[in-house]
Amino acid sequence: MTQLLDQKELQGTLEKLARAIAGAAPGDVPVALVGIRTRGETLARRLMPLLENAGLSPAHYGVLDVTLYRDDLTTIGPNAVVRGTEIDFDLTGTWLVLVDDVLYTGRSVRAALDALIDLGRPQAIRLAVLVDRGRRELPIQPDFVGFHTDTEAHHIVQVKLKEVDGEDEVELHDSPSD
């Protein structure tokens, strides 16, 4: 196991993401922040006050569950856990920032885009990720990246967040048994 970010570095990375998002946000449309369950949701919640500190007050916040949009749903079948989407605003016309913890193949983001489009037509969708580990299978690239690391297929990037895991850090594991 290799630690990629400790608690202090993770906080600094979130602050960097918030500044980048705030700097890119248009001033003439409402901004919505939507986190992909579970850690994307937590990261989006954490970004809210950091965005305000950077001069941007998002008009909306929501949580997206992509379970039913996954392309491997038939494979995971009865193990799929649907936790529900919590978006109580109209996406239409918003500048929407989709937040996730790790970008790898791009399949979760593809599922999220399908789910979002079913809910409305944002003016734009931008992707913010804490960690971009490369090795994409789909042509999906983040607009805002906190940390980039090159990985191999057998690596696992594990994001631990205080609210979910009791601690803040990002680790790189060589294999599931590491």
RAURJO-V747517 format. One record per backbone hydrogen bond with DSSP energy under -0.5 kcal/mol. NH is the residue of the N-H (numbers start at 1). CO is the residue of the C=O. E is the energy in kcal/mol with one decimal. If there is no record, write none. Layout:
NH,CO,E + NH,CO,E
This chain:
2,172,-2.5 + 4,2,-0.6 + 4,170,-2.9 + 5,170,-1.7 + 10,6,-2.7 + 11,7,-2.1 + 12,8,-2.2 + 13,9,-2.2 + 14,10,-2.2 + 15,11,-2.2 + 16,12,-2.1 + 17,13,-2.3 + 18,14,-2.5 + 19,15,-2.2 + 20,16,-2.2 + 21,17,-2.7 + 22,18,-2.8 + 23,19,-2.2 + 24,20,-1.2 + 24,21,-0.6 + 25,21,-1.6 + 32,95,-2.0 + 33,60,-2.2 + 34,32,-0.5 + 34,97,-2.7 + 35,62,-2.2 + 36,99,-2.6 + 37,64,-2.8 + 40,36,-1.1 + 41,36,-1.3 + 42,38,-1.7 + 43,39,-2.6 + 44,40,-2.4 + 45,41,-2.1 + 46,42,-2.1 + 47,43,-2.1 + 48,44,-1.2 + 49,45,-0.6 + 50,46,-0.8 + 51,47,-2.9 + 52,48,-1.9 + 53,49,-2.1 + 54,50,-1.2 + 55,52,-1.5 + 56,51,-2.9 + 58,56,-0.7 + 59,31,-1.7 + 60,31,-1.7 + 62,33,-2.3 + 63,86,-1.7 + 64,35,-2.9 + 66,64,-0.6 + 69,66,-1.8 + 70,66,-0.6 + 70,67,-1.3 + 73,70,-0.9 + 75,72,-0.8 + 76,72,-2.2 + 77,73,-2.3 + 79,76,-3.0 + 80,77,-2.0 + 82,80,-0.6 + 83,81,-0.6 + 86,63,-2.7 + 91,89,-0.6 + 91,119,-0.6 + 93,121,-2.0 + 94,91,-2.3 + 95,30,-2.8 + 96,94,-0.9 + 96,124,-2.8 + 97,32,-3.2 + 98,96,-0.6 + 98,126,-3.3 + 99,34,-2.9 + 100,128,-2.1 + 103,131,-2.8 + 104,102,-0.6 + 110,106,-2.2 + 111,107,-2.1 + 112,108,-2.3 + 113,109,-2.7 + 114,110,-2.1 + 115,111,-2.2 + 116,112,-2.8 + 117,113,-2.4 + 118,114,-1.4 + 119,115,-0.6 + 119,116,-1.4 + 120,116,-0.8 + 122,120,-0.5 + 123,94,-1.8 + 124,94,-1.6 + 126,96,-3.2 + 128,98,-3.2 + 128,126,-0.5 + 129,144,-2.6 + 130,100,-1.5 + 131,101,-2.5 + 132,147,-2.7 + 133,103,-2.3 + 133,131,-0.6 + 137,105,-2.5 + 138,105,-1.8 + 140,138,-2.5 + 143,127,-2.1 + 144,127,-2.3 + 146,129,-2.2 + 147,130,-1.6 + 149,132,-2.3 + 151,133,-0.9 + 155,152,-1.7 + 156,173,-2.1 + 158,156,-0.6 + 158,171,-2.9 + 159,157,-0.6 + 160,158,-0.6 + 160,169,-3.4 + 164,161,-1.4 + 165,161,-4.3 + 166,161,-0.8 + 166,162,-1.3 + 169,160,-2.2 + 169,167,-0.6 + 170,5,-2.3 + 171,158,-2.7 + 172,2,-3.1 + 173,156,-3.1 + 173,171,-0.5 + 178,175,-1.7
